[in-house]
Each structure stands twice: as C-alpha cells, then as structure tokens.
Amino acid sequence: MLLYLGALQNAVPPIKTSKEFVFEMRIIIFNKKLHVLTITFCMSLVFCLLACSTKQGPISYLEDLAGEVQANGSNYSEEDWRAVANELDAIESEMEQYKGEYTDDELKKIGRLKGILLAQYTKYSIKSIKGEVENTITESEGLIDGFLKGFSSDSSQ
C-alpha cells in the first residue's frame, strides 16, 4: 500500500498556492499577448512592404524599360518604338494612382528615366528623318536631271 501511495503522490501534481497559480496564469497570458503582438507586427510589416512595393512598382518598370531602350534602342524598328510607347503609357497610367505619394527624389528619378527614353527616341527619329532626307535629295537629283533632259530634248527639236 505504501508503494501505491508513493506512485499516486508522484502522479498528482502538488497543490499550488494562490500566488504561484496567479503567477503561472500571468505568464500564460503574457505569452499569448506576445504571440498576438508578434503576429500583428508581422502582418503590419507585410502590408507595409506590399504598399511600398506597389508604389515603387511603376518606377521599377520604368527603370527596366529605360535600361532596355538605352541598351538596344539604336536597333529598334518603328514597331519596336510603338511597343515602347504602349508600355510607357501603361506605366504612366499605373503611376497616376500614386501621383501624390511620390517624393521629390522619386519624381526626379521618374523624370530622368523619361528623359532617357525621350533621348533615345529622338536619336531614332533623327536617324529616320536623315534617311528620308537623303532619299528625298537623291530623288530630287533624279527629278532635276529628268527635268533638264526634258527641256534639252525639246530645245534640240
């Protein structure tokens, strides 16, 4: 019977005083509050990062587009430039959503990137116009030759 009481005594936890009980309850409550605070903090951090990345998204797209055009714009066709213009329109539409939220530095960066795109398109336009002007000059030379030959053949008759 003594063995039975010894085993029973080990199986039943000792009775705690009210102070010990209150202390343990406070620890349990504190741990639950800590978990809730941790979860709340993590969720807030995620929402903040999503909000920041959303605002920065169009700037990143514009940066990628400007880099691509700067690297390969000299080889672009008219169709490629139309695609760039369409992509730029889409980026600008997305930027409109955050228009009032951009800082001065971000606005300067946006302007600089648009300036890069404009410079590359201007180079393309000048090349295109130059080619058209050269073709027009060559055609004009032929026109003048034909015109003069037309007059000279009439004057010999």
DOMARMAR-123922 format. One record per atom (N, C-alpha, C): atom name; x, y, z. Coordinates in pm, whole numbers, always signed. Layout:
// DOMARMAR-123922
(pt 'CA', (X, Y, Z))
...
END
This chain:
// DOMARMAR-123922
(pt 'N', (+81, -118, +0))
(pt 'CA', (+0, +0, +0))
(pt 'C', (+87, +126, +0))
(pt 'N', (+199, +116, +66))
(pt 'CA', (+290, +230, +65))
(pt 'C', (+339, +260, -76))
(pt 'N', (+361, +157, -154))
(pt 'CA', (+404, +178, -291))
(pt 'C', (+295, +247, -372))
(pt 'N', (+174, +209, -345))
(pt 'CA', (+62, +269, -416))
(pt 'C', (+52, +417, -384))
(pt 'N', (+66, +454, -261))
(pt 'CA', (+59, +595, -219))
(pt 'C', (+177, +674, -276))
(pt 'N', (+293, +613, -283))
(pt 'CA', (+409, +681, -340))
(pt 'C', (+389, +708, -489))
(pt 'N', (+333, +613, -560))
(pt 'CA', (+308, +630, -703))
(pt 'C', (+198, +733, -724))
(pt 'N', (+99, +733, -642))
(pt 'CA', (-11, +828, -650))
(pt 'C', (+39, +970, -622))
(pt 'N', (+128, +979, -528))
(pt 'CA', (+182, +1109, -492))
(pt 'C', (+263, +1168, -608))
(pt 'N', (+335, +1085, -682))
(pt 'CA', (+412, +1133, -797))
(pt 'C', (+322, +1167, -916))
(pt 'N', (+208, +1102, -928))
(pt 'CA', (+117, +1124, -1040))
(pt 'C', (+37, +1253, -1024))
(pt 'N', (+3, +1288, -904))
(pt 'CA', (-77, +1409, -879))
(pt 'C', (+18, +1524, -852))
(pt 'N', (+2, +1632, -927))
(pt 'CA', (+91, +1746, -903))
(pt 'C', (+62, +1807, -766))
(pt 'N', (+161, +1867, -709))
(pt 'CA', (+139, +1926, -578))
(pt 'C', (+44, +2044, -587))
(pt 'N', (-29, +2070, -484))
(pt 'CA', (-122, +2182, -480))
(pt 'C', (-41, +2310, -470))
(pt 'N', (-80, +2405, -557))
(pt 'CA', (-6, +2530, -562))
(pt 'C', (-76, +2634, -478))
(pt 'N', (+3, +2727, -435))
(pt 'CA', (-55, +2837, -360))
(pt 'C', (-120, +2931, -460))
(pt 'N', (-201, +3019, -411))
(pt 'CA', (-271, +3112, -500))
(pt 'C', (-172, +3206, -569))
(pt 'N', (-62, +3240, -501))
(pt 'CA', (+38, +3327, -563))
(pt 'C', (+105, +3256, -680))
(pt 'N', (+139, +3128, -661))
(pt 'CA', (+201, +3053, -769))
(pt 'C', (+105, +3038, -887))
(pt 'N', (-21, +3013, -854))
(pt 'CA', (-122, +2997, -958))
(pt 'C', (-139, +3127, -1038))
(pt 'N', (-150, +3238, -971))
(pt 'CA', (-165, +3368, -1037))
(pt 'C', (-42, +3399, -1121))
(pt 'N', (+74, +3368, -1068))
(pt 'CA', (+199, +3393, -1141))
(pt 'C', (+202, +3311, -1270))
(pt 'N', (+166, +3184, -1263))
(pt 'CA', (+164, +3100, -1382))
(pt 'C', (+62, +3149, -1483))
(pt 'N', (-52, +3193, -1436))
(pt 'CA', (-157, +3244, -1525))
(pt 'C', (-108, +3372, -1596))
(pt 'N', (-38, +3456, -1524))
(pt 'CA', (+16, +3578, -1584))
(pt 'C', (+118, +3544, -1694))
(pt 'N', (+199, +3445, -1669))
(pt 'CA', (+297, +3402, -1770))
(pt 'C', (+225, +3350, -1894))
(pt 'N', (+122, +3269, -1874))
(pt 'CA', (+47, +3215, -1987))
(pt 'C', (-19, +3328, -2066))
(pt 'N', (-80, +3423, -1998))
(pt 'CA', (-146, +3536, -2064))
(pt 'C', (-42, +3622, -2136))
(pt 'N', (+71, +3646, -2072))
(pt 'CA', (+177, +3725, -2134))
(pt 'C', (+226, +3659, -2263))
(pt 'N', (+245, +3527, -2258))
(pt 'CA', (+290, +3455, -2377))
(pt 'C', (+188, +3465, -2490))
(pt 'N', (+58, +3457, -2457))
(pt 'CA', (-45, +3470, -2559))
(pt 'C', (-45, +3611, -2617))
(pt 'N', (-30, +3712, -2531))
(pt 'CA', (-24, +3850, -2579))
(pt 'C', (+99, +3870, -2667))
(pt 'N', (+209, +3809, -2628))
(pt 'CA', (+332, +3821, -2705))
(pt 'C', (+313, +3760, -2844))
(pt 'N', (+245, +3646, -2851))
(pt 'CA', (+218, +3582, -2980))
(pt 'C', (+128, +3672, -3065))
(pt 'N', (+26, +3728, -3005))
(pt 'CA', (-65, +3816, -3079))
(pt 'C', (+11, +3939, -3129))
(pt 'N', (+95, +3998, -3044))
(pt 'CA', (+173, +4114, -3085))
(pt 'C', (+270, +4079, -3197))
(pt 'N', (+331, +3963, -3187))
(pt 'CA', (+425, +3919, -3291))
(pt 'C', (+353, +3901, -3424))
(pt 'N', (+239, +3836, -3420))
(pt 'CA', (+161, +3814, -3542))
(pt 'C', (+115, +3948, -3599))
(pt 'N', (+68, +4038, -3514))
(pt 'CA', (+23, +4170, -3558))
(pt 'C', (+139, +4246, -3621))
(pt 'N', (+255, +4241, -3559))
(pt 'CA', (+372, +4310, -3614))
(pt 'C', (+409, +4254, -3750))
(pt 'N', (+410, +4122, -3762))
(pt 'CA', (+446, +4060, -3890))
(pt 'C', (+347, +4097, -4000))
(pt 'N', (+219, +4097, -3967))
(pt 'CA', (+117, +4134, -4065))
(pt 'C', (+133, +4280, -4106))
(pt 'N', (+161, +4367, -4010))
(pt 'CA', (+182, +4509, -4041))
(pt 'C', (+303, +4526, -4133))
(pt 'N', (+407, +4452, -4105))
(pt 'CA', (+527, +4459, -4187))
(pt 'C', (+498, +4414, -4330))
(pt 'N', (+423, +4308, -4344))
(pt 'CA', (+387, +4258, -4477))
(pt 'C', (+305, +4362, -4553))
(pt 'N', (+205, +4421, -4486))
(pt 'CA', (+122, +4522, -4552))
(pt 'C', (+206, +4644, -4591))
(pt 'N', (+297, +4682, -4505))
(pt 'CA', (+384, +4796, -4536))
(pt 'C', (+471, +4766, -4657))
(pt 'N', (+528, +4647, -4661))
(pt 'CA', (+613, +4610, -4774))
(pt 'C', (+534, +4602, -4903))
(pt 'N', (+411, +4552, -4894))
(pt 'CA', (+327, +4546, -5013))
(pt 'C', (+293, +4686, -5062))
(pt 'N', (+262, +4773, -4971))
(pt 'CA', (+228, +4911, -5008))
(pt 'C', (+348, +4980, -5071))
(pt 'N', (+465, +4961, -5013))
(pt 'CA', (+586, +5025, -5067))
(pt 'C', (+620, +4968, -5203))
(pt 'N', (+609, +4838, -5219))
(pt 'CA', (+644, +4778, -5348))
(pt 'C', (+543, +4817, -5454))
(pt 'N', (+418, +4838, -5416))
(pt 'CA', (+317, +4877, -5512))
(pt 'C', (+349, +5016, -5567))
(pt 'N', (+387, +5106, -5480))
(pt 'CA', (+420, +5242, -5522))
(pt 'C', (+550, +5242, -5603))
(pt 'N', (+642, +5156, -5569))
(pt 'CA', (+771, +5150, -5637))
(pt 'C', (+765, +5068, -5765))
(pt 'N', (+661, +4988, -5781))
(pt 'CA', (+650, +4901, -5898))
(pt 'C', (+662, +4975, -6031))
(pt 'N', (+581, +5080, -6052))
(pt 'CA', (+592, +5151, -6180))
(pt 'C', (+730, +5212, -6203))
(pt 'N', (+794, +5259, -6097))
(pt 'CA', (+928, +5316, -6112))
(pt 'C', (+1026, +5206, -6155))
(pt 'N', (+1012, +5089, -6097))
(pt 'CA', (+1099, +4977, -6136))
(pt 'C', (+1076, +4938, -6282))
(pt 'N', (+949, +4934, -6323))
(pt 'CA', (+919, +4900, -6462))
(pt 'C', (+978, +5005, -6556))
(pt 'N', (+964, +5132, -6518))
(pt 'CA', (+1018, +5240, -6600))
(pt 'C', (+1170, +5231, -6607))
(pt 'N', (+1231, +5197, -6495))
(pt 'CA', (+1377, +5182, -6491))
(pt 'C', (+1422, +5068, -6584))
(pt 'N', (+1349, +4956, -6579))
(pt 'CA', (+1382, +4843, -6667))
(pt 'C', (+1364, +4881, -6814))
(pt 'N', (+1254, +4951, -6844))
(pt 'CA', (+1228, +4991, -6981))
(pt 'C', (+1336, +5087, -7032))
(pt 'N', (+1373, +5184, -6950))
(pt 'CA', (+1477, +5280, -6989))
(pt 'C', (+1610, +5209, -7011))
(pt 'N', (+1643, +5114, -6925))
(pt 'CA', (+1767, +5038, -6941))
(pt 'C', (+1767, +4957, -7069))
(pt 'N', (+1655, +4893, -7098))
(pt 'CA', (+1643, +4813, -7220))
(pt 'C', (+1656, +4902, -7345))
(pt 'N', (+1586, +5015, -7343))
(pt 'CA', (+1590, +5106, -7458))
(pt 'C', (+1729, +5166, -7474))
(pt 'N', (+1792, +5200, -7364))
(pt 'CA', (+1926, +5258, -7371))
(pt 'C', (+2026, +5156, -7428))
(pt 'N', (+2008, +5030, -7393))
(pt 'CA', (+2100, +4926, -7440))
(pt 'C', (+2074, +4888, -7586))
(pt 'N', (+1946, +4882, -7627))
(pt 'CA', (+1914, +4828, -7759))
(pt 'C', (+1836, +4922, -7849))
(pt 'N', (+1808, +5043, -7804))
(pt 'CA', (+1723, +5136, -7879))
(pt 'C', (+1775, +5172, -8016))
(pt 'N', (+1905, +5169, -8033))
(pt 'CA', (+1961, +5205, -8164))
(pt 'C', (+1923, +5103, -8272))
(pt 'N', (+1884, +4983, -8231))
(pt 'CA', (+1845, +4879, -8326))
(pt 'C', (+1694, +4864, -8339))
(pt 'N', (+1617, +4949, -8273))
(pt 'CA', (+1471, +4935, -8273))
(pt 'C', (+1411, +4980, -8406))
(pt 'N', (+1306, +4909, -8443))
(pt 'CA', (+1229, +4946, -8561))
(pt 'C', (+1113, +5036, -8516))
(pt 'N', (+1037, +5083, -8613))
(pt 'CA', (+921, +5166, -8580))
(pt 'C', (+821, +5087, -8496))
(pt 'N', (+807, +4961, -8526))
(pt 'CA', (+716, +4874, -8449))
(pt 'C', (+765, +4860, -8305))
(pt 'N', (+896, +4844, -8287))
(pt 'CA', (+952, +4835, -8152))
(pt 'C', (+923, +4963, -8072))
(pt 'N', (+936, +5078, -8138))
(pt 'CA', (+911, +5205, -8070))
(pt 'C', (+764, +5220, -8034))
(pt 'N', (+675, +5167, -8117))
(pt 'CA', (+532, +5168, -8083))
(pt 'C', (+507, +5084, -7957))
(pt 'N', (+574, +4970, -7949))
(pt 'CA', (+561, +4885, -7830))
(pt 'C', (+614, +4956, -7707))
(pt 'N', (+727, +5028, -7721))
(pt 'CA', (+782, +5105, -7609))
(pt 'C', (+683, +5212, -7565))
(pt 'N', (+623, +5280, -7663))
(pt 'CA', (+525, +5385, -7631))
(pt 'C', (+405, +5327, -7558))
(pt 'N', (+358, +5211, -7600))
(pt 'CA', (+244, +5147, -7533))
(pt 'C', (+280, +5108, -7390))
(pt 'N', (+400, +5054, -7374))
(pt 'CA', (+445, +5015, -7240))
(pt 'C', (+460, +5137, -7149))
(pt 'N', (+512, +5244, -7205))
(pt 'CA', (+527, +5368, -7128))
(pt 'C', (+391, +5423, -7088))
(pt 'N', (+293, +5416, -7177))
(pt 'CA', (+157, +5460, -7143))
(pt 'C', (+100, +5380, -7027))
(pt 'N', (+122, +5248, -7031))
(pt 'CA', (+73, +5162, -6923))
(pt 'C', (+141, +5197, -6791))
(pt 'N', (+271, +5222, -6793))
(pt 'CA', (+345, +5258, -6672))
(pt 'C', (+295, +5391, -6618))
(pt 'N', (+275, +5488, -6707))
(pt 'CA', (+228, +5620, -6664))
(pt 'C', (+87, +5612, -6605))
(pt 'N', (+3, +5525, -6661))
(pt 'CA', (-131, +5506, -6605))
(pt 'C', (-124, +5451, -6463))
(pt 'N', (-33, +5357, -6442))
(pt 'CA', (-16, +5299, -6309))
(pt 'C', (+41, +5403, -6212))
(pt 'N', (+130, +5489, -6262))
(pt 'CA', (+188, +5593, -6177))
(pt 'C', (+84, +5696, -6133))
(pt 'N', (-17, +5716, -6214))
(pt 'CA', (-123, +5812, -6181))
(pt 'C', (-191, +5777, -6048))
(pt 'N', (-198, +5649, -6018))
(pt 'CA', (-261, +5605, -5893))
(pt 'C', (-186, +5655, -5771))
(pt 'N', (-56, +5677, -5785))
(pt 'CA', (+29, +5714, -5672))
(pt 'C', (+86, +5855, -5688))
(pt 'N', (+25, +5933, -5775))
(pt 'CA', (+78, +6064, -5812))
(pt 'C', (+114, +6150, -5691))
(pt 'N', (+29, +6160, -5594))
(pt 'CA', (+53, +6245, -5478))
(pt 'C', (+145, +6183, -5374))
(pt 'N', (+179, +6057, -5390))
(pt 'CA', (+259, +5987, -5290))
(pt 'C', (+409, +5988, -5318))
(pt 'N', (+449, +6023, -5440))
(pt 'CA', (+590, +6020, -5475))
(pt 'C', (+665, +6137, -5410))
(pt 'N', (+784, +6107, -5362))
(pt 'CA', (+870, +6210, -5303))
(pt 'C', (+938, +6288, -5416))
(pt 'N', (+1003, +6397, -5380))
(pt 'CA', (+1075, +6477, -5479))
(pt 'C', (+1185, +6395, -5547))
(pt 'N', (+1255, +6314, -5469))
(pt 'CA', (+1361, +6231, -5526))
(pt 'C', (+1304, +6129, -5625))
(pt 'N', (+1190, +6070, -5590))
(pt 'CA', (+1127, +5974, -5680))
(pt 'C', (+1080, +6042, -5808))
(pt 'N', (+1025, +6162, -5795))
(pt 'CA', (+981, +6236, -5913))
(pt 'C', (+1099, +6273, -6003))
(pt 'N', (+1212, +6308, -5942))
(pt 'CA', (+1332, +6337, -6021))
(pt 'C', (+1378, +6212, -6095))
(pt 'N', (+1374, +6100, -6027))
(pt 'CA', (+1415, +5973, -6090))
(pt 'C', (+1322, +5940, -6206))
(pt 'N', (+1193, +5959, -6186))
(pt 'CA', (+1095, +5933, -6293))
(pt 'C', (+1125, +6024, -6412))
(pt 'N', (+1149, +6152, -6385))
(pt 'CA', (+1181, +6246, -6492))
(pt 'C', (+1309, +6209, -6565))
(pt 'N', (+1410, +6167, -6492))
(pt 'CA', (+1537, +6128, -6553))
(pt 'C', (+1517, +6007, -6644))
(pt 'N', (+1440, +5909, -6598))
(pt 'CA', (+1416, +5789, -6678))
(pt 'C', (+1335, +5822, -6804))
(pt 'N', (+1236, +5909, -6792))
(pt 'CA', (+1160, +5951, -6910))
(pt 'C', (+1250, +6029, -7005))
(pt 'N', (+1343, +6107, -6951))
(pt 'CA', (+1438, +6180, -7034))
(pt 'C', (+1526, +6086, -7114))
(pt 'N', (+1568, +5976, -7053))
(pt 'CA', (+1648, +5875, -7125))
(pt 'C', (+1568, +5819, -7242))
(pt 'N', (+1441, +5786, -7215))
(pt 'CA', (+1356, +5733, -7322))
(pt 'C', (+1338, +5835, -7434))
(pt 'N', (+1314, +5960, -7396))
(pt 'CA', (+1295, +6066, -7496))
(pt 'C', (+1422, +6085, -7579))
(pt 'N', (+1537, +6083, -7515))
(pt 'CA', (+1663, +6100, -7588))
(pt 'C', (+1684, +5986, -7689))
(pt 'N', (+1656, +5865, -7648))
(pt 'CA', (+1673, +5751, -7738))
(pt 'C', (+1575, +5759, -7856))
(pt 'N', (+1451, +5800, -7827))
(pt 'CA', (+1353, +5812, -7935))
(pt 'C', (+1392, +5926, -8029))
(pt 'N', (+1446, +6034, -7975))
(pt 'CA', (+1490, +6146, -8058))
(pt 'C', (+1603, +6102, -8151))
(pt 'N', (+1697, +6023, -8099))
(pt 'CA', (+1805, +5971, -8185))
(pt 'C', (+1748, +5887, -8299))
(pt 'N', (+1650, +5803, -8265))
(pt 'CA', (+1587, +5720, -8368))
(pt 'C', (+1518, +5809, -8471))
(pt 'N', (+1445, +5911, -8424))
(pt 'CA', (+1373, +6000, -8515))
(pt 'C', (+1468, +6074, -8607))
(pt 'N', (+1578, +6121, -8552))
(pt 'CA', (+1677, +6193, -8633))
(pt 'C', (+1734, +6101, -8740))
(pt 'N', (+1765, +5976, -8701))
(pt 'CA', (+1815, +5879, -8800))
(pt 'C', (+1712, +5856, -8910))
(pt 'N', (+1586, +5841, -8870))
(pt 'CA', (+1480, +5817, -8967))
(pt 'C', (+1464, +5936, -9060))
(pt 'N', (+1463, +6055, -9002))
(pt 'CA', (+1448, +6176, -9084))
(pt 'C', (+1568, +6193, -9176))
(pt 'N', (+1687, +6166, -9123))
(pt 'CA', (+1809, +6177, -9203))
(pt 'C', (+1801, +6084, -9323))
(pt 'N', (+1757, +5961, -9301))
(pt 'CA', (+1742, +5865, -9410))
(pt 'C', (+1640, +5912, -9512))
(pt 'N', (+1529, +5966, -9465))
(pt 'CA', (+1426, +6016, -9555))
(pt 'C', (+1476, +6138, -9633))
(pt 'N', (+1549, +6226, -9567))
(pt 'CA', (+1604, +6344, -9634))
(pt 'C', (+1704, +6301, -9741))
(pt 'N', (+1790, +6204, -9709))
(pt 'CA', (+1887, +6155, -9809))
(pt 'C', (+1814, +6096, -9929))
(pt 'N', (+1709, +6020, -9902))
(pt 'CA', (+1631, +5962, -10012))
(pt 'C', (+1564, +6072, -10095))
(pt 'N', (+1513, +6172, -10027))
(pt 'CA', (+1447, +6283, -10097))
(pt 'C', (+1548, +6359, -10182))
(pt 'N', (+1667, +6382, -10130))
(pt 'CA', (+1771, +6453, -10206))
(pt 'C', (+1810, +6372, -10329))
(pt 'N', (+1829, +6244, -10313))
(pt 'CA', (+1864, +6158, -10426))
(pt 'C', (+1753, +6160, -10531))
(pt 'N', (+1629, +6151, -10484))
(pt 'CA', (+1516, +6155, -10575))
(pt 'C', (+1508, +6291, -10645))
(pt 'N', (+1535, +6398, -10570))
(pt 'CA', (+1533, +6533, -10627))
(pt 'C', (+1639, +6548, -10735))
(pt 'N', (+1757, +6490, -10712))
(pt 'CA', (+1863, +6496, -10814))
(pt 'C', (+1815, +6429, -10942))
(pt 'N', (+1750, +6314, -10928))
(pt 'CA', (+1695, +6246, -11046))
(pt 'C', (+1586, +6329, -11112))
(pt 'N', (+1504, +6396, -11031))
(pt 'CA', (+1397, +6480, -11083))
(pt 'C', (+1456, +6596, -11163))
(pt 'N', (+1560, +6658, -11111))
(pt 'CA', (+1624, +6770, -11179))
(pt 'C', (+1688, +6723, -11309))
(pt 'N', (+1757, +6609, -11304))
(pt 'CA', (+1818, +6554, -11426))
(pt 'C', (+1711, +6528, -11531))
(pt 'N', (+1603, +6465, -11492))
(pt 'CA', (+1494, +6436, -11586))
(pt 'C', (+1432, +6564, -11640))
(pt 'N', (+1415, +6660, -11556))
(pt 'CA', (+1356, +6788, -11595))
(pt 'C', (+1445, +6858, -11698))
(pt 'N', (+1576, +6862, -11668))
(pt 'CA', (+1670, +6927, -11759))
(pt 'C', (+1679, +6853, -11892))
(pt 'N', (+1680, +6719, -11889))
(pt 'CA', (+1684, +6639, -12011))
(pt 'C', (+1557, +6662, -12093))
(pt 'N', (+1445, +6677, -12022))
(pt 'CA', (+1319, +6704, -12091))
(pt 'C', (+1323, +6836, -12163))
(pt 'N', (+1383, +6937, -12104))
(pt 'CA', (+1396, +7067, -12168))
(pt 'C', (+1498, +7063, -12282))
(pt 'N', (+1609, +6995, -12259))
(pt 'CA', (+1713, +6991, -12361))
(pt 'C', (+1667, +6916, -12483))
(pt 'N', (+1587, +6812, -12466))
(pt 'CA', (+1537, +6739, -12581))
(pt 'C', (+1436, +6821, -12657))
(pt 'N', (+1359, +6907, -12589))
(pt 'CA', (+1263, +6994, -12656))
(pt 'C', (+1337, +7107, -12730))
(pt 'N', (+1446, +7154, -12675))
(pt 'CA', (+1517, +7267, -12738))
(pt 'C', (+1593, +7221, -12861))
(pt 'N', (+1631, +7095, -12870))
(pt 'CA', (+1704, +7046, -12987))
(pt 'C', (+1610, +7025, -13104))
(pt 'N', (+1483, +7020, -13082))
(pt 'CA', (+1388, +6998, -13191))
(pt 'C', (+1348, +7124, -13252))
END
